[in-house]
């Protein structure tokens, strides 16, 4: 590893004191590899190397070629840095997940924390997963679709746009764009971009992000603020700024001493920092606070503006999903989407006020009164597999499918067929009399030919 930036080394040496040599040595080590398992799609009973602060996290002994693993594309797991999974402790200890909540992940791409959040929340909650940078929104949408929960909305809005949603959210997560000091080992490019000026720029931007969206959090709402950097300007400094300018109560978390997480305490401010020489993970910083300011709740008007598909289409699609409660279907051009009925009023309201990238689950395309299943349905946790023919394929054929190559399926009846690998749904094919049409999305296809190592 090349030498650290001089000003950064001075700062981190002062911050760590006697621990600095151990920190420096840890940067020369190979970064640990970790994944977070899907609670429904991944039925693995044992985790030989669990991430201790997450019920779903697991360390891997080696780094597989994730791109070529079919169950990765089916959303069976998410590749995520272990330290950031500590979000789970913040949610479980400080958020009432036994009731439906409205949650905003403000800086969400590529989707690690959003997919984690929707796993932890009450099933009747609503998650808005936002990414302000337009170029990063597609990968966020893709990962949300792979995870397969219908109670999600992907948006592309500036934080200031949420000011129109006064008091709407119960929980807000701000994984603020930062100088990336905690990623120096994992991503050497972060070191090239580091400078004291960039640190200050990030600190100012983080304040703006929180300030712009602050009014969207209701009174007694929970704000979870985190970064992947070590410096106090972006971490403790911003928490002090919040304390000075807003009514907040910082919440103390219970942590196991064996985890190696360092508690940061500044008067009544609590936060938690991860260092690679203390924990098996990269650098991370997180703090949880409750908003004590009065915020007038927004009145949600019952205004219907969405096109509803025909009764026949709705009745047919109801058999495509396992949800037995009333479902809400709406049609945009030739696409039909599904959202849970119990959140339809809030979802319609958000559709009118935000720039929507993706919402609920895209079930089908309507073509000449025929319903063609969409890829998102194959990945959805609400898919009713009993309604469709299912073909379990080999690893080689699964990779061929993901490359959008031609497949051969012998002895299959004509029609839309769900492909699975290791019982994980990976997508649709249309079996015709003389060929099999590969329906995998062209924009998602992979281009590697080697077989993946097992996970």
Secondary structure, 3 states (H helix, E strand, C coil): CCCCCHHHHHHHHHHHHHHHHHHHHHCCCCCCEEEEECCCCCCCCCCCCECCCCCCEEEECCCCCHHHCHHHHCCCEEECCHHHHHHHHHHHHHCCCCCCCEEEECCCCCCHHHHHHHHHCCCCCEEEEECCCHHHHHHHHHHHHHHCCCCEEEECCCHHHHHHCCCCEEEEEEECCCCCHHHCCCCHHHHHHCCHHHHHHHHHHHHHHHHHHHHHEEEEEEEEEEECCCCCCCCHHHHHHHHHHCCEEECCCCCCHHHCCEEEEECCEEEEEECCCCCCCCCEEEEEEEECCCCCCCCCCCCCCCECCCHHHHHHHHCCECCCCCEEEEEECCEEEEEEHHHHHHHHHHHHHCCEEEECEEEEEEECCEEEECHHHHHCCCECHHHCEEEECCHHHHHHHHCCCCCCCCCCCCEEEEEEECCEEEEEEEECCCCEEECCCHHHCCCCCCCCCCC
